[in-house]
Amino acid sequence: MTGTKADVTVALTHQGGGVWQAEYTPMVPGAYLLNVMWSDRQVRGCPLKVNVESVADASRVVCSGEGLRHGMVGHQIKSFIDTRRAGPGELTVTCTGPQKVALCDLEDHGDGTFTLNIRPQESGRHALNVKYEGDHVPGSPYTLKVAGAPDPSKVKVYGPGIEHGVLAAYQSRFICDTRGAGAGQLTVRIRGPKGGFPFLNPDLSCAIKKLYVVSHKITKSNLIYHIG
């Protein structure tokens, strides 16, 4: 059985007395041609035209995974799609960024479930469209936030807390500006003599987006401290 979008396997069962039963299950709606052969010769009236209509219900498709919300350039973004309760139908996915289209790959597990792998080509907000038989599934289109790859060379550190000073009047605050450095986790380590700091961890407070104010307290003078 051949179709415009997919072919269908037909199973034959011998009922006895020269009678055969044919069964097939189309998974994609559309027009099909059903050929019946006897001794390698086509039976009169064949091929038969069969039109299969969709009974898919996109509202019953379930999508899950962190890959529906955020990801990073250069990394594969993964999510999962379950169509088992939605009936037979065609699943399609597109993901469009500010200027480029992300690469999408659907891994069919053969049981109505799929793994969606997305590889974005740029950072920024992406529109992720998941459709089943032409209709959006619940939550689609998703807003996928893609961050740029982390680049430590673009982090700027400045302020009095990284300069030399006198203990009594020393200002221990400095700024870490991570804007333009991509997604990442900011960590600060201060190395010096034992007992030089009342706290093991400096205080990190976010002043504005991706701009951090770091403060620490020094209790010993005439010593060298390293921040890194």
Order of alpha helices (4+ residues) and beta strands (2+ residues): beta-beta-beta-beta-beta-beta-beta-beta-beta-beta-beta-beta-beta-beta-beta-beta-beta-beta-beta-beta-beta-beta
